[in-house]
């Protein structure tokens, strides 16, 4: 097996957009792995918070490559718009299938031992965990909060309300999936630098800001202008790239409100309840509120409750938008993770990444196909893999439709991976 390939390190990300924190993460990963190739598993046009990415997947892949990644692989849409469990399951399945032996992630605590202990509880679900989880849900807590408290009880923590940071939550899910998938992947924790994940204001000093704050500062209609407030918090390559995409407009969730509203108005309650994330009275409330609001923010505000978080509600919007039914999701995700239907679709690569792709295609160490051209290589897909890919293609079409982009020229069938 080629040495370069043996040392490849995987990073799971959204790069929404690529900022100085991401640049730091890749640099630290390289420093701690002897400048090994970095493979980014990146969300496509829709992300885990249940909203569109600010820029399309090819632009963000380009940002990642300019920022130090060697190869960018798309995390399929059915996983990228799921909760932390689904997000991690798809990413780990790709890394395992490509034979990647290291995963690097950001972490608030950098306490891998504790994260592994938590992951073990989540993977094995001991009786005390299950009982505490059920109690929390019965008390009306959100699933995420109830599970967090249940984990603390199973770990014997004194402060049951203590919660992990957002990076640690995802890191724990990666470790849980490594256990469940029996993947030979070694974790590498890089300390998180700068602002909190959901901080919505740019700091007055320093080089690091949250992606949420950066997105908020980027104007809705992008023209060839200087992003002075943002430029301190993103690499120069990101600023320069943003300045060249005057025909690619910033994408926000409200751009899809008319489509989502039409699907809610046209749907029947029993049909909407079958969607991923539906049920529990959520879809019925959506149908009751949709005629009373004029935009997506008002709809989300009307839906919020102790049990229904913004993330839960917005991920349901993605299920409505894309038509992802829960039964089909379980079938397709199981096929991808456990049933031999996984694939790695390339969004971009550098010279080093090109060599890596050739090694993967020629070697016998990868167990999944690596795809650079869906027009020529789609025959490598089985029926379920093809359905998963179809969601990616449809997601791109919807993204383009909402932004009045050319549905042919900007489609997945005509857009080639970014090469630098």
PLY file of the C-alpha trace (Angstrom):
ply
format ascii 1.0
element vertex 420
property float x
property float y
property float z
element edge 419
property int vertex1
property int vertex2
end_header
0.00 0.00 0.00
1.46 3.43 -0.91
2.86 5.30 2.09
1.08 8.53 1.16
-2.24 6.78 1.32
-1.50 5.10 4.64
-0.99 8.50 6.26
-4.09 10.25 4.89
-6.16 12.03 7.55
-9.88 12.70 7.30
-11.66 15.86 8.42
-15.46 16.18 8.44
-16.64 19.73 7.79
-19.12 22.09 6.22
-16.78 25.04 5.50
-19.76 27.33 5.52
-17.73 29.37 4.68
-14.06 28.42 5.11
-12.55 30.69 7.80
-9.41 31.13 9.87
-10.49 28.49 12.38
-10.67 25.94 9.56
-7.27 27.07 8.28
-5.82 26.59 11.77
-7.40 23.14 12.06
-5.88 21.92 8.78
-2.47 23.40 9.61
-2.43 21.77 13.06
-3.54 18.47 11.54
-0.70 18.60 9.03
1.83 19.51 11.72
0.75 16.57 13.88
0.63 14.02 11.07
3.87 14.82 9.26
2.19 16.78 6.45
0.02 13.80 5.51
-2.65 14.31 2.82
-5.86 15.85 4.18
-9.16 14.46 2.93
-12.16 16.66 3.75
-15.59 15.00 3.89
-17.78 18.06 3.28
-21.53 18.70 3.28
-22.99 19.49 -0.12
-25.49 22.26 -0.82
-27.50 21.74 2.39
-26.06 21.50 5.88
-26.73 19.92 9.24
-28.54 22.90 10.77
-31.31 22.31 8.24
-30.55 25.13 5.84
-28.74 25.75 2.55
-25.02 26.39 2.60
-24.17 30.05 2.03
-22.31 29.13 -1.19
-22.63 26.06 -3.39
-20.55 22.97 -2.73
-18.05 23.60 -5.52
-17.25 27.11 -4.30
-16.76 25.82 -0.74
-14.65 22.90 -1.99
-12.48 25.46 -3.80
-12.11 27.41 -0.54
-11.06 24.23 1.27
-8.45 23.34 -1.33
-7.00 26.85 -1.23
-6.94 26.50 2.57
-4.89 23.31 2.64
-7.15 20.34 1.95
-5.88 17.93 -0.73
-9.10 16.13 -1.59
-12.73 17.12 -0.94
-15.40 14.41 -0.90
-19.12 15.19 -0.73
-21.02 13.92 2.30
-24.30 12.72 0.73
-27.28 14.97 1.30
-29.30 12.41 3.26
-26.55 12.50 5.90
-25.58 16.18 5.68
-29.11 17.34 6.61
-29.49 14.80 9.41
-28.76 15.08 13.10
-25.30 14.50 14.55
-25.77 10.72 14.48
-26.58 10.57 10.76
-23.96 13.19 9.90
-21.24 11.15 11.63
-22.46 7.79 10.29
-22.13 8.84 6.66
-18.75 10.48 7.16
-17.21 7.54 9.03
-18.56 5.11 6.43
-16.75 7.05 3.69
-13.50 7.17 5.66
-13.71 3.47 6.45
-14.49 2.66 2.83
-11.49 4.65 1.61
-9.22 3.07 4.21
-8.44 6.34 5.98
-6.82 5.56 9.33
-7.02 8.93 11.12
-9.82 11.40 11.79
-9.03 14.92 12.97
-11.72 16.99 14.63
-12.06 20.21 16.56
-12.70 19.89 20.28
-13.44 22.24 23.14
-12.14 19.83 25.79
-9.58 17.78 23.83
-10.48 15.01 26.34
-10.49 12.01 24.00
-10.71 9.55 26.92
-13.97 11.08 28.17
-15.38 11.38 24.66
-14.57 7.70 24.07
-16.30 6.76 27.34
-19.39 8.75 26.29
-19.29 7.21 22.82
-19.17 3.73 24.36
-22.33 4.47 26.37
-24.10 5.80 23.29
-23.04 2.75 21.27
-23.96 0.15 23.90
-26.94 1.95 25.55
-26.74 0.37 29.03
-29.97 0.05 31.08
-29.31 3.12 33.26
-28.83 5.21 30.12
-32.04 3.96 28.49
-34.06 4.57 31.66
-32.74 8.12 32.10
-33.31 8.90 28.43
-36.91 7.76 28.61
-37.47 9.85 31.76
-36.10 12.97 30.08
-38.26 12.52 26.99
-41.35 11.85 29.14
-40.62 15.12 30.95
-40.82 16.96 27.64
-37.11 17.57 27.08
-35.71 17.63 23.56
-34.06 14.37 22.52
-30.61 16.00 22.50
-30.96 17.40 26.03
-32.50 14.20 27.40
-29.68 12.15 25.89
-27.04 14.48 27.29
-28.44 14.13 30.82
-28.77 10.35 30.40
-25.10 10.15 29.39
-24.08 12.12 32.47
-26.07 9.76 34.69
-24.46 6.70 33.07
-21.02 8.29 33.47
-21.70 9.06 37.14
-21.33 12.81 36.65
-22.31 15.03 39.59
-23.57 17.87 37.40
-26.27 16.24 35.30
-26.96 19.44 33.38
-23.37 19.82 32.13
-23.31 19.68 28.35
-20.57 19.08 25.84
-19.49 21.81 23.46
-20.81 21.54 19.91
-17.49 20.25 18.59
-17.24 17.64 21.34
-20.79 16.47 20.59
-19.90 15.79 16.97
-16.53 14.28 17.94
-18.30 11.88 20.30
-20.62 10.85 17.47
-17.63 10.15 15.22
-16.14 7.96 17.97
-19.49 6.22 18.46
-19.70 5.44 14.75
-16.12 4.16 14.75
-17.24 1.67 17.43
-20.49 0.71 15.68
-18.89 0.36 12.25
-15.81 -1.41 13.64
-13.66 1.09 11.78
-9.89 1.13 12.28
-9.66 4.90 12.61
-7.52 6.76 15.16
-8.88 10.06 16.57
-6.90 13.29 16.69
-8.37 16.19 18.69
-7.41 19.75 17.77
-8.32 22.43 20.30
-11.07 24.76 19.10
-9.84 28.32 18.69
-11.86 31.51 18.91
-15.61 32.14 19.06
-18.33 29.72 20.08
-20.06 27.74 17.32
-23.34 29.69 17.37
-21.93 33.13 18.24
-23.66 35.56 15.87
-21.47 38.64 16.32
-17.99 39.25 14.98
-15.47 39.90 17.76
-13.92 43.37 17.93
-10.41 41.98 17.98
-8.58 38.81 16.96
-8.59 36.57 13.89
-11.25 34.01 14.78
-15.03 34.24 14.46
-17.81 31.69 14.20
-19.11 30.71 10.78
-22.54 31.94 11.92
-21.21 35.46 12.55
-19.32 35.50 9.26
-22.38 34.37 7.28
-24.43 37.11 8.86
-21.98 39.78 7.71
-21.79 38.65 4.08
-24.34 40.63 2.05
-27.30 38.82 0.54
-26.62 40.01 -3.01
-22.92 39.56 -3.69
-21.33 42.03 -6.03
-17.65 42.75 -6.60
-17.03 44.51 -3.30
-14.55 44.26 -0.45
-15.81 42.42 2.61
-13.90 44.57 5.08
-15.61 43.32 8.25
-15.25 39.68 7.20
-11.75 39.81 5.76
-10.03 39.73 9.16
-11.64 36.39 9.99
-11.17 34.44 6.76
-8.05 33.56 4.77
-7.15 35.95 1.97
-7.94 33.15 -0.49
-11.52 32.96 0.81
-12.01 36.74 0.51
-10.61 36.72 -3.01
-12.82 33.84 -4.07
-15.95 35.47 -2.64
-15.07 38.61 -4.57
-15.07 36.72 -7.87
-18.45 34.99 -7.55
-20.68 37.96 -8.24
-23.10 35.69 -10.13
-23.34 33.24 -7.20
-25.60 34.83 -4.64
-25.56 34.14 -0.92
-28.14 31.47 -0.21
-30.42 31.57 2.85
-33.21 29.32 4.08
-35.95 31.84 3.30
-35.11 31.49 -0.41
-36.84 28.10 -0.19
-39.91 29.27 1.73
-42.22 29.27 -1.33
-41.22 25.68 -2.24
-41.52 24.44 1.36
-44.84 26.22 1.82
-46.25 24.72 -1.40
-45.29 21.22 -0.29
-46.87 21.71 3.15
-50.06 23.14 1.64
-50.30 20.37 -0.93
-49.44 17.53 1.43
-51.71 15.45 3.59
-50.97 15.08 7.29
-50.43 11.32 7.03
-47.97 11.88 4.17
-46.00 14.58 5.97
-45.79 12.45 9.11
-43.88 9.83 7.11
-41.10 12.30 6.41
-37.83 12.13 8.31
-38.28 14.16 11.49
-42.07 14.34 11.17
-44.63 12.99 13.62
-45.07 13.84 17.31
-47.58 16.52 16.34
-44.92 18.55 14.54
-46.34 18.17 11.03
-49.87 18.94 12.21
-48.64 22.16 13.80
-46.81 23.04 10.56
-50.04 22.66 8.60
-51.91 24.83 11.11
-49.32 27.62 11.06
-48.30 27.80 7.39
-51.11 30.16 6.31
-50.41 32.55 9.19
-46.80 33.40 8.28
-45.00 35.11 5.44
-41.47 33.79 5.75
-39.44 30.91 7.13
-38.30 32.74 10.28
-41.88 33.46 11.33
-42.82 29.84 10.69
-39.91 28.57 12.80
-40.81 31.01 15.58
-44.38 29.71 15.60
-43.12 26.13 15.79
-40.59 26.53 18.61
-41.26 24.79 21.91
-39.41 23.08 24.76
-39.29 19.88 22.73
-38.92 21.24 19.19
-35.58 23.01 18.74
-34.63 25.20 15.78
-32.39 22.43 14.47
-35.14 19.83 14.68
-37.64 22.11 12.92
-35.24 23.16 10.16
-34.16 19.58 9.49
-37.84 18.78 8.97
-37.93 21.58 6.39
-35.13 19.76 4.57
-37.13 16.53 4.61
-40.12 18.40 3.19
-38.02 20.16 0.58
-36.18 17.04 -0.57
-38.97 14.52 0.05
-36.96 12.29 2.40
-39.24 9.76 4.10
-38.07 8.22 7.37
-38.47 4.61 6.19
-36.49 5.29 3.03
-33.80 7.16 4.95
-33.31 4.22 7.31
-33.12 1.83 4.39
-30.69 3.95 2.37
-28.49 4.95 5.30
-28.21 1.33 6.41
-27.27 0.33 2.85
-24.63 3.08 2.73
-23.14 2.33 6.15
-23.54 -1.44 6.34
-24.76 -2.78 3.02
-22.07 -2.03 0.48
-23.79 0.95 -1.18
-21.30 3.61 -0.04
-19.33 5.73 -2.48
-16.96 8.72 -2.35
-17.84 11.50 -4.78
-15.04 13.96 -5.47
-15.80 17.70 -5.39
-12.23 18.90 -5.78
-8.54 18.04 -5.47
-5.00 19.39 -5.58
-1.98 17.78 -7.24
-1.40 15.71 -4.12
-5.11 14.86 -4.08
-4.93 13.73 -7.71
-2.17 11.27 -6.81
-4.29 10.06 -3.91
-7.28 9.44 -6.20
-5.09 7.40 -8.56
-3.75 5.34 -5.65
-7.29 4.67 -4.43
-8.52 3.61 -7.87
-5.51 1.38 -8.56
-5.19 -0.12 -5.09
-7.11 -2.91 -3.43
-7.39 -1.24 -0.01
-10.55 0.84 -0.67
-13.87 -0.98 -0.46
-15.99 1.75 -2.08
-15.77 3.42 -5.50
-14.35 6.93 -5.77
-16.32 8.95 -8.33
-15.05 11.93 -10.31
-17.60 11.92 -13.17
-21.14 10.72 -12.51
-21.89 10.59 -16.23
-19.23 7.93 -16.81
-19.03 6.16 -13.45
-22.64 5.94 -12.35
-22.74 2.32 -13.56
-20.59 1.49 -10.53
-23.61 2.23 -8.31
-26.13 -0.31 -7.12
-29.82 0.66 -6.91
-29.66 2.15 -3.41
-26.43 4.05 -4.02
-28.05 5.52 -7.14
-31.02 6.72 -5.05
-28.66 8.38 -2.57
-26.83 10.09 -5.43
-30.16 11.23 -6.87
-30.82 13.20 -3.67
-27.47 14.97 -4.16
-28.35 15.83 -7.75
-31.82 17.02 -6.74
-30.36 19.12 -3.92
-28.15 20.91 -6.43
-31.13 21.47 -8.73
-33.17 22.98 -5.88
-30.27 25.20 -4.84
-29.93 26.47 -8.40
-33.68 26.88 -8.81
-33.97 29.01 -5.68
-31.17 31.29 -6.87
-32.36 31.49 -10.52
-29.19 29.83 -11.75
-28.93 27.89 -14.99
-30.33 24.44 -14.24
-28.20 22.80 -16.92
-24.89 24.65 -16.80
-24.78 24.58 -12.98
-26.03 21.00 -12.59
-24.10 18.06 -11.16
-24.05 16.51 -14.62
-22.06 19.35 -16.16
-20.00 20.77 -13.25
-16.61 19.08 -12.89
-14.56 18.77 -9.69
-12.44 21.78 -8.79
-8.74 21.29 -9.62
-5.94 23.50 -8.30
0 1
1 2
2 3
3 4
4 5
5 6
6 7
7 8
8 9
9 10
10 11
11 12
12 13
13 14
14 15
15 16
16 17
17 18
18 19
19 20
20 21
21 22
22 23
23 24
24 25
25 26
26 27
27 28
28 29
29 30
30 31
31 32
32 33
33 34
34 35
35 36
36 37
37 38
38 39
39 40
40 41
41 42
42 43
43 44
44 45
45 46
46 47
47 48
48 49
49 50
50 51
51 52
52 53
53 54
54 55
55 56
56 57
57 58
58 59
59 60
60 61
61 62
62 63
63 64
64 65
65 66
66 67
67 68
68 69
69 70
70 71
71 72
72 73
73 74
74 75
75 76
76 77
77 78
78 79
79 80
80 81
81 82
82 83
83 84
84 85
85 86
86 87
87 88
88 89
89 90
90 91
91 92
92 93
93 94
94 95
95 96
96 97
97 98
98 99
99 100
100 101
101 102
102 103
103 104
104 105
105 106
106 107
107 108
108 109
109 110
110 111
111 112
112 113
113 114
114 115
115 116
116 117
117 118
118 119
119 120
120 121
121 122
122 123
123 124
124 125
125 126
126 127
127 128
128 129
129 130
130 131
131 132
132 133
133 134
134 135
135 136
136 137
137 138
138 139
139 140
140 141
141 142
142 143
143 144
144 145
145 146
146 147
147 148
148 149
149 150
150 151
151 152
152 153
153 154
154 155
155 156
156 157
157 158
158 159
159 160
160 161
161 162
162 163
163 164
164 165
165 166
166 167
167 168
168 169
169 170
170 171
171 172
172 173
173 174
174 175
175 176
176 177
177 178
178 179
179 180
180 181
181 182
182 183
183 184
184 185
185 186
186 187
187 188
188 189
189 190
190 191
191 192
192 193
193 194
194 195
195 196
196 197
197 198
198 199
199 200
200 201
201 202
202 203
203 204
204 205
205 206
206 207
207 208
208 209
209 210
210 211
211 212
212 213
213 214
214 215
215 216
216 217
217 218
218 219
219 220
220 221
221 222
222 223
223 224
224 225
225 226
226 227
227 228
228 229
229 230
230 231
231 232
232 233
233 234
234 235
235 236
236 237
237 238
238 239
239 240
240 241
241 242
242 243
243 244
244 245
245 246
246 247
247 248
248 249
249 250
250 251
251 252
252 253
253 254
254 255
255 256
256 257
257 258
258 259
259 260
260 261
261 262
262 263
263 264
264 265
265 266
266 267
267 268
268 269
269 270
270 271
271 272
272 273
273 274
274 275
275 276
276 277
277 278
278 279
279 280
280 281
281 282
282 283
283 284
284 285
285 286
286 287
287 288
288 289
289 290
290 291
291 292
292 293
293 294
294 295
295 296
296 297
297 298
298 299
299 300
300 301
301 302
302 303
303 304
304 305
305 306
306 307
307 308
308 309
309 310
310 311
311 312
312 313
313 314
314 315
315 316
316 317
317 318
318 319
319 320
320 321
321 322
322 323
323 324
324 325
325 326
326 327
327 328
328 329
329 330
330 331
331 332
332 333
333 334
334 335
335 336
336 337
337 338
338 339
339 340
340 341
341 342
342 343
343 344
344 345
345 346
346 347
347 348
348 349
349 350
350 351
351 352
352 353
353 354
354 355
355 356
356 357
357 358
358 359
359 360
360 361
361 362
362 363
363 364
364 365
365 366
366 367
367 368
368 369
369 370
370 371
371 372
372 373
373 374
374 375
375 376
376 377
377 378
378 379
379 380
380 381
381 382
382 383
383 384
384 385
385 386
386 387
387 388
388 389
389 390
390 391
391 392
392 393
393 394
394 395
395 396
396 397
397 398
398 399
399 400
400 401
401 402
402 403
403 404
404 405
405 406
406 407
407 408
408 409
409 410
410 411
411 412
412 413
413 414
414 415
415 416
416 417
417 418
418 419
